[in-house]
């Protein structure tokens, strides 16, 4: 066993003892759990293809550590012109800084003041170098995603706190006179895939997207909505529910400053079910049937923009009843 491995094992053991003591002090009624594995992205990413038709299969990996790792995060690049799996990484291992870039995107991780910082950038002027997106055409994505392996029922938590520091550190508006607000935008939303996992329910396998909107280039604050997932090949056709961004944001994200999002998802998911039912979705599903099965965050770029997003301190803390 190497010295590095031994130190790591000792560290894990100490953390285990601390966590056990903390749980003991809190008691079962106060037990909390971070739903996300590897919240600082140290294990890197499994990369998905650029084509939706190829499905969510592994075509490569982005490594953020010289040691072998099994990533729990995925990187989706649907409908992109340039495949990030072909990019050659740049690394400064002493500073734990890693960067992967090609003509159409940048994915980078570094530590700033001891905090892991992830950068996701889409270069729209290259993605749309042949012209502005037209109605019915797909658009490039750059999303981080995690699928929950053994999710708990949302109803088993008294509180489900999303904590996230986020900023748009670079943004260029490159649309021309053919801009159409119904077709063109740059958007980032923290999306949760939520499904009915109760096999005794008539609505078993019902699914919807619940989103915390962070940025939409067309608005000062992104609006809420109860809509159908549609508009491009591979869309799920499921309900998408997003509350108004002004309920979470304190400023317009284009100021380049950090925004801290701190929100309990429970009442919003309850609202999503109620409002979805009013629109004809989830007719045989109740709140008690639901589990969060996946999460994604990053860019969807149906318009011509160069857009960069930075993320740190990502948590989803569940307080168990």
C-alpha positions in Angstrom: 0.0 0.0 0.0 1.4 3.4 -1.0 1.8 6.2 1.5 -0.8 8.3 -0.4 -3.3 5.4 -0.2 -2.7 4.9 3.5 -3.2 8.6 4.3 -6.4 8.6 2.2 -7.8 5.6 4.2 -6.9 7.2 7.5 -8.7 10.3 6.3 -11.8 8.4 5.3 -11.9 6.6 8.6 -11.7 9.8 10.5 -14.5 11.3 8.5 -16.5 8.2 9.1 -16.1 8.6 12.9 -17.0 12.3 12.7 -20.1 11.6 10.6 -21.1 8.9 13.0 -20.7 11.1 16.0 -22.7 13.9 14.3 -25.5 11.6 13.4 -25.6 10.3 17.0 -25.9 13.8 18.3 -28.6 14.8 15.9 -30.7 11.6 16.5 -32.7 9.8 13.8 -35.2 12.7 13.5 -32.4 15.1 12.5 -30.4 12.8 10.2 -29.3 14.5 7.0 -27.8 13.1 3.8 -26.2 14.7 0.7 -28.1 13.2 -2.2 -25.3 14.0 -4.7 -22.2 11.8 -4.8 -18.9 13.4 -5.6 -20.2 17.0 -5.3 -16.7 18.5 -6.2 -16.5 16.4 -9.4 -13.1 15.0 -8.4 -13.9 11.6 -10.1 -14.4 13.4 -13.5 -17.1 12.7 -16.1 -18.4 10.0 -18.3 -19.1 11.6 -21.7 -22.2 10.9 -23.7 -22.4 11.1 -27.6 -23.3 14.2 -29.5 -26.3 12.5 -31.1 -29.5 11.8 -29.1 -30.2 8.8 -31.4 -27.1 7.0 -30.0 -28.5 7.1 -26.4 -26.8 7.7 -23.1 -23.8 5.5 -23.6 -20.2 6.1 -22.7 -17.9 7.3 -25.5 -15.0 8.7 -23.3 -14.1 10.3 -20.0 -12.8 13.6 -18.7 -10.3 13.0 -15.9 -9.7 15.4 -13.1 -7.2 13.3 -11.2 -4.1 11.4 -12.4 -5.3 8.3 -10.5 -7.9 5.9 -12.0 -11.5 6.8 -11.1 -15.0 5.7 -11.7 -17.0 8.8 -12.4 -20.6 9.2 -11.0 -21.2 12.3 -13.1 -22.0 12.3 -16.8 -21.4 15.0 -19.4 -24.1 15.5 -22.0 -23.3 17.2 -25.2 -26.4 16.5 -27.3 -26.6 18.1 -30.7 -23.2 19.6 -30.5 -21.0 20.1 -33.6 -17.8 19.3 -31.7 -17.2 16.2 -29.6 -15.5 17.0 -26.3 -14.3 13.4 -25.9 -11.8 14.1 -28.7 -10.3 17.1 -26.8 -6.8 16.8 -25.4 -6.7 17.8 -21.8 -4.5 20.4 -20.2 -3.5 19.7 -16.6 -1.5 21.3 -13.8 -1.6 18.5 -11.3 0.2 20.5 -8.6 -2.6 23.1 -8.7 -5.3 20.4 -9.3 -6.3 22.4 -12.4 -7.7 20.6 -15.5 -9.1 21.9 -18.8 -10.6 20.2 -21.8 -11.5 22.4 -24.8 -12.3 22.2 -28.5 -13.8 24.7 -31.1 -17.3 24.5 -29.5 -16.9 24.1 -25.8 -14.7 24.3 -22.7 -15.0 22.1 -19.5 -12.5 23.0 -16.7 -12.0 22.3 -13.1 -9.8 24.2 -10.6 -9.5 25.0 -7.0 -10.0 28.7 -5.9 -9.5 29.5 -2.2 -9.9 25.8 -1.4 -13.2 25.4 -3.3 -13.7 23.2 -6.3 -14.8 25.4 -9.3 -16.3 23.9 -12.4 -16.6 25.9 -15.7 -18.9 25.0 -18.6 -18.6 27.1 -21.7 -20.4 26.8 -25.1 -19.0 28.7 -28.0 -22.1 29.4 -30.0 -20.4 31.3 -32.9 -18.8 28.0 -33.8 -21.8 25.8 -33.1 -23.8 28.0 -35.5 -21.1 28.9 -37.9 -23.4 27.8 -40.8 -26.2 30.0 -39.7 -28.8 30.8 -37.1 -30.9 27.9 -35.7 -34.2 27.4 -37.6 -37.6 26.1 -36.3 -37.5 22.4 -35.6 -33.7 22.1 -35.5 -32.0 20.7 -32.5 -29.6 22.9 -30.4 -26.3 22.2 -28.6 -26.3 21.2 -24.9 -23.5 21.1 -22.3 -24.9 19.5 -19.2 -23.5 17.8 -16.1 -25.8 14.9 -15.0 -26.1 12.4 -12.2 -28.4 9.5 -12.0 -29.4 8.5 -8.5 -28.6 4.8 -7.9 -31.0 4.1 -5.0 -33.2 7.1 -4.5 -35.4 7.7 -1.5 -39.0 8.9 -1.7 -39.3 12.6 -1.7 -41.9 12.2 1.0 -39.4 10.6 3.3 -37.7 14.0 3.8 -39.0 16.9 5.9 -36.7 19.2 3.9 -34.7 18.9 0.7 -32.3 21.8 0.4 -30.6 22.7 -2.8 -27.4 24.7 -2.2 -25.5 26.1 -5.1 -23.1 29.0 -5.9 -23.3 29.9 -9.6 -22.3 32.8 -11.9 -22.1 33.6 -15.6 -18.5 34.7 -15.9 -18.6 35.4 -19.7 -21.5 36.0 -22.1 -21.5 37.3 -25.7 -24.8 38.1 -27.5 -24.2 37.2 -31.2 -27.7 37.1 -32.6 -28.4 39.2 -35.7 -31.5 40.6 -37.1 -33.1 37.2 -37.6 -33.5 36.8 -33.8 -36.8 35.2 -32.8 -37.6 35.1 -29.1 -39.6 31.9 -29.7 -36.6 30.1 -31.1 -33.4 31.6 -29.8 -32.0 31.8 -26.3 -29.2 30.8 -24.0 -30.6 29.0 -20.9 -29.4 27.3 -17.8 -31.7 25.5 -15.3 -31.0 23.1 -12.5 -33.3 20.2 -13.6 -34.4 17.2 -11.5 -35.9 14.1 -13.1 -38.7 13.0 -10.8 -40.7 9.8 -11.3 -43.4 7.6 -9.8 -41.5 4.6 -8.5 -44.4 3.1 -6.6 -45.2 -0.2 -8.3 -48.6 -0.4 -6.6 -49.6 3.0 -8.1 -51.7 3.2 -11.3 -49.3 6.0 -12.3 -46.2 3.9 -11.9 -43.4 5.2 -14.2 -44.9 8.6 -14.6 -42.1 11.1 -15.1 -41.6 14.9 -15.1 -38.8 17.5 -15.1 -38.7 19.9 -12.2 -36.4 22.9 -12.7 -34.9 25.8 -10.7 -34.3 28.4 -13.4 -31.0 30.3 -13.3 -30.7 32.2 -16.5 -32.6 32.9 -19.7 -31.0 35.4 -22.1 -34.4 36.8 -23.1 -35.4 38.0 -19.6 -34.0 39.8 -16.6 -35.2 36.9 -14.5 -36.2 33.6 -16.1 -40.0 33.0 -16.0 -41.7 30.0 -14.6 -43.7 27.6 -16.7 -45.8 24.4 -17.0 -44.9 23.1 -20.4 -44.3 20.0 -22.5 -40.7 18.8 -23.2 -40.7 19.2 -27.0 -39.2 21.2 -29.8 -36.3 18.9 -30.8 -35.5 15.3 -31.7 -35.2 13.1 -28.6 -37.4 15.3 -26.4 -39.3 13.2 -23.7 -42.7 14.7 -24.1 -43.0 14.9 -20.3 -44.2 17.7 -18.1 -41.6 20.4 -17.4 -42.3 22.5 -14.3 -40.3 25.6 -13.4 -41.2 28.2 -10.8 -40.3 31.9 -11.6 -36.6 32.6 -11.2 -37.3 35.7 -9.1 -38.3 33.3 -6.2 -34.6 32.2 -6.0 -32.4 34.9 -7.6 -31.5 38.2 -6.1 -30.1 39.7 -9.3 -29.7 39.4 -13.0 -27.0 36.8 -13.7 -25.3 39.0 -16.4 -23.6 41.1 -13.7 -20.9 38.4 -13.5 -21.2 38.1 -9.7 -21.8 34.9 -7.7 -25.3 34.1 -6.9 -26.1 31.7 -4.0 -29.2 29.5 -4.4 -30.6 28.1 -1.2 -34.0 26.6 -1.5 -36.1 23.8 0.0 -37.5 21.8 -3.0 -40.3 20.0 -1.1 -43.0 22.7 -1.4 -42.1 23.4 -5.0 -42.3 19.7 -6.0 -45.7 19.6 -4.3 -46.7 22.6 -6.3 -45.4 21.0 -9.5 -47.6 18.0 -9.0 -50.7 20.1 -8.3 -50.3 22.4 -11.2 -49.3 19.6 -13.5 -52.5 17.8 -12.7 -54.5 20.9 -13.6 -52.9 20.7 -17.1 -53.6 17.0 -17.5 -50.3 15.6 -16.4 -49.7 12.9 -13.7 -53.4 12.1 -13.3 -52.8 8.9 -11.3 -49.7 9.9 -9.4 -49.5 11.4 -5.9 -46.7 13.3 -4.2 -46.0 10.2 -2.0 -45.2 8.1 -5.0 -42.3 10.3 -6.2 -38.5 9.9 -6.2 -35.8 12.1 -7.6 -34.0 9.9 -10.1 -31.6 12.3 -11.9 -30.2 15.8 -12.0 -28.7 17.9 -14.7 -27.3 21.5 -14.9 -25.6 23.5 -17.6 -26.3 25.1 -20.9 -29.0 24.7 -23.5 -28.2 27.0 -26.4 -30.9 27.3 -29.1 -29.4 30.7 -30.1 -26.1 32.1 -31.1 -24.2 33.1 -28.0 -20.9 32.5 -26.4 -21.8 31.5 -22.8 -19.8 30.4 -19.8 -21.1 29.2 -16.5 -19.2 28.5 -13.2 -20.5 26.2 -10.4 -19.3 25.6 -6.9 -20.6 24.3 -3.5 -23.3 22.1 -5.0 -25.3 20.2 -2.5 -28.7 18.6 -2.2 -29.2 18.0 1.5 -32.2 15.8 2.6 -33.4 16.0 6.2 -35.0 12.6 6.9 -38.3 12.6 8.8 
